[in-house]
Amino acid sequence: MKRVVVAVVALSGLALASCKKDYTCECRMIRTDDDGSTVTSSDGTYTFKDSRARAEDRCNDLEDSGTDILGEYTRECDI
């Protein structure tokens, strides 16, 4: 009987550990002007209801870099 209780508790712990939760991904835009100065600004907050690993992957997919009319930019996102 004791083994059954331990097994149920262990399985419950595993089930709770893999549950989907809300993770907040915060992005920021880092711009570099022609004169070399940088400006960092907030560029959005996203909520993913997923496992931590999947939420981190989705958050990292939002990262980008390139050039537009305002100059070069890098978009960085973190959970």
Secondary structure as GFF3:
##gff-version 3
##sequence-region A 1 79
A	DSSP	alpha_helix	2	17	.	.	.	ID=ss1
A	DSSP	beta_strand	21	32	.	.	.	ID=ss2
A	DSSP	beta_strand	38	50	.	.	.	ID=ss3
A	DSSP	alpha_helix	52	60	.	.	.	ID=ss4
A	DSSP	beta_strand	64	68	.	.	.	ID=ss5
A	DSSP	beta_strand	71	78	.	.	.	ID=ss6
###
